[in-house]
Amino acid sequence: MCDLVHLERRGIPAVGVATAPFADEAIEQARRLGMPACRMAYIPHPVQLLRNDELAGRADAVFPAVLAALTQPAGQRAGRG
């Protein structure tokens, strides 16, 4: 999350990706870092036991939300997946 905030402060659009159950924690961490409106996208949980093809599928599925978040002003959150 720190890297995302640092990039945004430098004017480089960035999107954090988290699993849906950790959305509140990601938003709170961004708030504590002074960027409550950071761009976020969410994927289904869990991810740690996925095969490579399953993880690639999650990445493909969230890509439209990441792209949308990068092309919108900060503060407009991407949907939860």
C-alpha positions in Angstrom: 0.0 0.0 0.0 2.9 2.4 0.7 4.2 2.0 -2.8 0.7 2.8 -4.2 0.5 5.9 -2.2 4.0 7.0 -3.1 3.3 6.5 -6.8 0.0 8.5 -6.6 1.7 11.3 -4.8 4.2 11.5 -7.6 1.4 11.8 -10.1 1.7 8.2 -11.3 -1.7 6.5 -11.3 -1.7 3.3 -9.4 -4.2 0.6 -8.4 -4.0 -1.6 -5.4 -5.4 -5.1 -5.8 -6.6 -7.0 -2.7 -8.9 -9.9 -2.0 -12.4 -8.9 -1.2 -12.3 -9.9 2.5 -9.5 -7.4 3.1 -11.1 -4.4 1.4 -11.8 -2.6 4.7 -8.3 -3.1 5.9 -6.8 -1.8 2.5 -9.1 1.2 2.7 -8.1 1.9 6.3 -4.4 1.5 5.6 -4.7 4.0 2.7 -6.6 6.4 4.9 -3.9 6.2 7.6 -1.3 6.9 4.9 -3.2 10.0 3.9 -4.8 8.8 0.8 -8.3 7.5 1.6 -9.5 7.8 -2.0 -6.8 5.6 -3.5 -7.7 3.4 -6.4 -8.4 -0.2 -5.5 -9.7 -3.3 -7.2 -10.8 -6.5 -5.5 -10.5 -10.2 -6.4 -12.1 -13.2 -4.7 -10.4 -14.8 -1.8 -8.3 -16.9 -1.3 -5.4 -16.8 -3.7 -2.6 -18.5 -1.9 -3.5 -22.1 -3.0 -4.5 -21.3 -6.6 -2.7 -23.0 -9.5 -1.0 -20.6 -12.0 -3.8 -20.9 -14.5 -6.4 -20.1 -11.8 -4.4 -17.1 -10.6 -4.0 -15.9 -14.2 -7.8 -16.1 -14.5 -8.3 -13.9 -11.5 -5.8 -11.4 -13.0 -7.7 -11.5 -16.3 -11.0 -11.0 -14.6 -9.8 -8.0 -12.6 -8.0 -6.3 -15.5 -11.0 -4.3 -16.7 -11.5 -2.9 -13.2 -7.8 -2.0 -12.9 -7.9 -0.3 -16.3 -11.1 1.6 -15.4 -9.5 2.7 -12.1 -6.4 4.0 -13.9 -8.4 6.0 -16.3 -10.7 7.6 -13.7 -9.9 10.3 -11.2 -8.7 9.0 -7.9 -11.6 8.6 -5.5 -13.8 6.6 -7.8 -13.3 3.0 -6.5 -13.3 0.0 -8.8 -15.9 -2.6 -8.1 -15.3 -5.5 -5.8 -14.8 -8.8 -7.5 
